[in-house]
Amino acid sequence: MSKPQAFVIGATGMVGGAIVRRLIAEGAQPIGLSRQPRSGDGVSWVAGDLEDLGRVPLPPLDVVFATAPVGRVADAVPVLAAAGMTRLVVFTSTSIETKWDTPDPDERAFIRDWGAGEARVIAACAAHNVGCTVLRPTLIYLEGRDGNVSRIAGLIRRFRFFPLMAGGEGLRQPVHADDLAAAAVAAAARPHAIGKTYNLPGGETLTYREMVGRIFDGLGLPRIIVPVPDWAWRMILPVAVKVLPGLSATMATRMAKNMTFDVGPAAGDLGFQPRRFRPQFRSN
């Protein structure tokens, strides 16, 4: 029988792909799950869908990294455990805390489902004797690929300015996808991380305004940030969300809200040392 290997669910995504690259750099040959047949890149690819994993011929597994929707991961725990999984490192988000009571009903329902999925995956792992670690990143970015920082960059690149509600004084901690991959690999190797949930903020706390300024810098463009009073936002938002693709009402109103977390537990237990926020978009 072949030796159990690390299995990466979400291996073609931002964080999952970074996990794969780190495992390969350490001399491993990870297994990646993909809906479409793939080959090469130092990965043993398995074609299949997470929602129908019981039909997928899985090789012997040990450690599983999962960046896919946590509710689907929870449903797959019995199948993964039957294939040999003894350790699961799964990603959710600090949004479970910061957006729990968002005024947007669709977003609120999504976040509540996310929180329920997190609870289910923890319970499923306990029921199947699988050591579980939950990682909750803050605002994830990977230049040119994410839907947060890169979305703002897209708006700036197109319009050469960015509108801020009021002063944009809400605090943020953007975290790079590769730093999250480092935390995941570290968590899998540390038994004391089993049964714990870690918040994973970026290496720098800065205002929303300064975060946007750094994105201008990364694009090589002058900072043109236009403050818009709250009352004006309420008037122009119905039009703005149509004219500025990627802008949303909740994105605008949260510009003044602090969304920060303590890096201490992850730094102490996982050696987590995220980079400062200096994105580079000029080659993207």
Secondary structure, DSSP 8 states (H G I E B T S, - for coil): ----EEEEETTTSHHHHHHHHHHHHTT---EEEESS----TT-EEEE--GGGGGGS----EEEEEE-S-HHHHHHHHHHHHHTT--EEEEE--THHHHTTT-S-HHHHHHHHHHHHHHHHHHHHHHHTT-EEEEEEESSEE-TTT-SSHHHHHHHHHHHS-EEEETT---EE--EEHHHHHHHHHHHHT-GGGTT-EEEE--S--EEHHHHHHHHHHHHT----EEEE-HHHHHHHHHHHHHHSTT--HHHHHGGGS------HHHHHHH-----------TT-
